[in-house]
Amino acid sequence: MTRRTAKSIPARDRWPAPEPHSEGGRLLTEIILTTFRLNARLLDVAQELAAHGDITAAWWQVLGGVLDQPRTVSDIGRRMGLTRQAVQRIADVLVDRGLAAYEANPSHRRASLVACTEAGYWAIRRIAIAQHPWANGVAARVGARDLARTLATMQQLLAALEPGVTSAT
């Protein structure tokens, strides 16, 4: 922290108090903190599983965005929650490694489509061979009903937080 920044911070006894949380606000805050921890653990597991296909979790994520059809880098980013720049860097590596290919885009001359190659599909298949039993084991411990409820709630939260949705203030 620079001296300039330190000087601009008021004494703690002069800090404004935050509005108290409602019960829902407290629960949402707990969900956010738990999601941070869950995300970290899922990323660790994804890295372990991706190794079965001799790829990284980040490569798996980008390939996952084009398994059903070729897409632009921007479309992959929106679909997978990544920046366009991050997808571009990974797509270039995937193409260099033969796991993906750039194809002409009939809708846009400059924005090529990223498509999965047979080598990419083979890497994903090898991951699936390890991932399916892992997912089935976790699901057996948690229960399908609770997972369905969790998924529905996560989808509601995501919809409420999407850009363009106004906050209730």
N, C-alpha and C positions, 0 to 999 in steps of 0.2 A: 504494500500500500504506500502510495506517495504521501509526502507531507501535505500536499495540496488537498488530496482526498481526505486525509485524517482531519484537517481543519474544517472541512465542510460537514462533518458528522456531529450532530448536536449531542450534548450530554444525555445519557440514558434516561435520566429523570425528566427530560423534555421530549422524549419520543411520544408520538401519538399512540394511543391504545387501539389495537384492532377491534373491530366489531366482534362481539362474541359469536361463536359458531352456533348454528342451529344443530339439532341432532343429525339432520341430513348432511349439513356441512362438515360436522365432525366425522361422520362415517365416510364421506367422500374423501376427506383428507387422509384417513386411514387406508382407504382403497388406493389412493395415489401412492402413498409410501410403500404399501404392500406390492403394488404393481412394479415399482422400481426394483424391489428385491426379486420378484418373480421374473421380471425381464432379464435381470443379470443371470439368474439360474438357467432360464430358458436359452439364453445366448451361449452359456457354457455347454449345455446339452447339445444344442444345435452344432456347435463346433465339433464335439465328439462324434455326433452322428454323421456330419458332413465328411469326416475323415474316411468313412466307409466308401465314399465315392471319390476319394482322393481330391477333394475340393475343400474350400473353406465355407463357413456358414454364410458369409457375404455373397460368395459365388452362388451358393444354393438359393439364397433369397432372390437374386436377380434371375437365375434360371427359372425359379418358380413363377416369375412374372410372365414367362413366355412358353410354358409347357403346353397350354391349350391353343395358343395362336401367337404369331409374331406380333410385336408391339414396338412402338417408338420408345426411345430412352425416357422421354417425359412421361409417357403412359405407364411404363414400368415403375418409375419413381412414384407416381400417384397411387398406383395399385399396391405397391409394397412399402409405402411410407418412407421412401428414401429421396434424397435430393437428386435432381437431374445430373449434377456434376458427379456425385458418387456412383450413380448407375453408369454414366459414360465411362468412368475409369474402369469399373469392373467389366462392363461389356467389352471394352477394348482388350482386356486380359482374356476374357472368355473366348473371344474371336481368335486371338493369338494362339491360344491353347487348343483350338479346334472344337470347343464345347458349344459355341454359338457361331452364327454367321450373320453378316449384314445383308439385307435384301432390299431391293428397290421398293419404295412406298408409292403405290399408285395414287394416293391421296395427297402426297407432299413430296416435291422433288428433293428438298434438302434434308428432311428428317427420315433417314433410313429406318427400316424395321429390323429389330433384333429377333432372330429365330434360333431355336434350339436345334443342335445337330444330333445325329445318332450318338456321337460320343457324349454329348450332354445328357441325352435321355438315358444312356447306359449308366452314367454317374448317378443320376437321380434314382434309377432302379436299384442300384446297390445301396443307396442310402435308405430307400423304402424298405428293403429287406431287414435292416436293423431298426428303422424308426417304427414300423408297424407294431412289432412285439413290445417295444418300449412304451408306445402310446397306449396299447391295450392294457399293459400292466398298470400304468398310472391311472387309467380310466377305471380299472377294476377297483382300485383303492379309493377313488373319489366317488364314483357312481355316475352312471349316465344321466340320471335325473338332475343331479346337482350341476353336472357339466352343462347340460342344456340350459338350465336356469342362469348359470354364469355367463354363457355365451349370449343369451338374450339380453342380459343386463349390460354386458360390455358393448353390444351393438347399440343399445339405447344411449349409453354414455357417449359413444363415438358420434352418433347422430346429433346429440345435443352440443357436442364440442366442434362440429364441423364448421369451417369458415362460412360466414353468412348467417349463422344462427345467432340471434340477438340474446344477450344475457338478461336475466330477470333481475333488474336492480330497482 
